[in-house]
C-alpha cells in the first residue's frame, strides 16, 4: 500500500477594504495585511480511516473590520466533510453549496444585506481557501474544519502519518486518540495514553493497534453512483495475532533417533528454537526409532526439556522410524494433561519410514492435541508447509501441518539465535493465512494474494457493476478461517467521501453525487456558514435545496448540527430529509415527484429503510435498488429527535 503524509499547511493573507462598507468587487481599494492565526488539531484514528479536526483561530490586528482568508493545503487522500463557524458562544454548522452561489453570498451577503459568512472553497489541487467576512478588530474568530483520511493497515495497526505544517510561526500541536475501537494508541512506534499531545514539527506515525481482531476480517464499501454503477472497495485484513501462542501448554517433542538422520543436532536445534516461543510450556521429550521412549521424567519446564534435548545429540542411533508409535505414546501422555491446557505434539524426523506405514490407517489423535510433523535438515533457517505430504492425513484433522524445515546447528550469536526463533515461531502459532479463496471471479481476483501475513491486508477497488461478494476463506495452519464480504454501512459512509480523493475514474456527475451525500468540498461544491441568525437556504442559488441540507459529516464530536448554544439552549426543529435523499434519487435516474420512502432513524443514523415506492416502477427494479443503496449511504445530520419513522416524498 502507498503511505501518505497527512497535514494541513496554512498560509494566511488578509484582504481588507479601505472602508468597512466598501465594494468588495473593487480590486483597486484592496490592501493586503498580515493576519494572525492560531491552529490546533485533533486526530482520531480508527479502523480504515482517521478523523481530523483543524481548529483555526483568526485575529484581525488592525483598526477596521474586514474580510480575511487563509489557504489550507491538504494531502491528496484527505477530504474535508464539514465546517463549523463560531461567533461567541454560538456555533453555526455549514451548508453545501455550488461555488458560484457561495461566492455571491460572501461578496454580497444574504438578500442584499452586508456580507456576513464563512466560506470554504476549492482553490486548486489539494488546496482549499477559507474566507471569513467580517473579521472584527482583535476579536478571535474560531472555525473548525473536519476531514477524513484513509489509514494504511500494516503490522497489525492502522497508520496515519501526520506531517509538519511547514510554518516558521508558533508551534502547532495535535491531540490524538483512538476512536473507541478497542485498540492501543501508538505514536512513532510507542504506546501512549489517549489524548496525548504531539508537536507537529516533523512527521509522526500515529496508529491504532488492532488487538483482539478475528484471524481474518473484512470491510466492504458499496457506494451507488449515477447510471446504476457502484464504487466498491474491499479491505481484507489478517490479524496481527491470528492465534496467539498459548500460555502453559503441554507439549511432547518426539525426536527421530534412527540411523537415517544425518545430523541429529538439526532436529534438536529446531525443537529448542520452537520451545523458546512457547511461554510457560511443560514439555515431555521422547525419542523414537523402531519403538518410542520417553526421555527423563514426566512433563518438565522448558529449561529442563532443553537439557534433555541436548543429550539426544550424542545418543546412539538405531534402526527404524516408527512415527506411528511416537504419535501413540505422545497422545497417551497428553491424555492426562490438565483440563483446559493447550496440547501440542511436534514430531521431528526425516519421514524415511517403512513402506507399510500408512498415515491414513493410524488411529486418530484422541487427546485433542494439535500435531505438527516436520522433516528437518541442517542449513540456513527455513520453514515451509508441505500440504502434499501423505502425513497431512494425521496433522490436518488436528489443525496442524506437515513442514519442510532446515535449522542452523551452529547458531551462537544473538542475531543467529533470533533468526532461528523467528523461523520456528510458526510452530507455536500461525503467522499467516494461507490458501486464500477470495470468492471472486478469476478476472477480478487476478491481483489478490493467496497468502496474507499476520498483520497485513489487501485492498481491491473498482467502479462498475457490484461485485458478487459472499465470503473470503483461508487457513491458519490447517484451521479454516472465514470473513464475510457483505456491504458494511459504516465503511460505505466513510468511502462515500474518501472515494473523491482516490485516483479512480469519476465523472463530474459522480463527484457531485458523492459530494452531496458526504458533505464534501470539491471543485464543484463549497461549504458556507451563514451568520448565526440567518435562516437556512435564504437567498441561495445554484444547488440550493438539493445540496442545502445540514452538515452530515461523520462525527468528530463537535456537537450537534445546526445552530447550537453551549449553555444547552434549545435545538432547532429537525431538518427535512428530502434535500438529502433527492440528489440520490436524481443520481439514480429517478424523476422528481415520483417516489416515496419510509425510513426509520435514530438521533444520527438510518437504521431501516422500511419501504420504497416509485410510480410506474416495479418492486426490485434497478432504480429501486440504486435508491435504497443510496439512502443507506447517506450521512444524516446529528440532532434528529429521538427514534422516529419518517416518510419522505421525492
Secondary structure, 3 states (H helix, E strand, C coil): CCCCEECCEEEEEEEEECCCCCCCCCHHHEEEECCEEEEEEEEEECCCEEEEEEEEEEEECCCCCEEEEEEEECCCCEEEEEEEEEECCEEEECEEECHHHHHHHHHHCHHHCCCCEEEEEEEECCEEEEEEEEECECCCEEEEEEEEEECEEECCEEEEEECCCCCCCCCCEEEEEECCCCCEEEECCEECCCCEEEECCCCEEEEEECCCCCCEEEEEEEEEECCCEEEEEEEEEECCCCCCCCCCCEEEEEEECECCCCCHHHHHHHHHHHHCCCCCCEEEEEEECCCEEEEEEEEEEHHHHHHHHHHHCCCCCECCCCHHHHHHHHHHHHCCCCCCCCEEEEEEECCCCCCCCCHHHCCCCCCCCEEEEEEEEECCCEEEECCCCCCHHHHHHHCCCEEEEEECCCCCCHHHHHHHHHHHHHHCCCCEEEEEECCCCCCCCCCCCCCEECCCEEEEEEEECCCCCCEEEEEECCEEEEEECCCCHHHHHHHHHHHHHCCCCCCHHHHHHHHHHHCCCECCEEEEEECCCCCCCCCCCCCHHHCCCCCCCCCCCCCCCCCEECCCCCCCCCCCCHHHHHHHHHHCCCCCCCEEEEEEECCCCEEEEEEEEECCCCCCCHHHHHHHHHHHCCCCCCCCCCCEEEEEEC
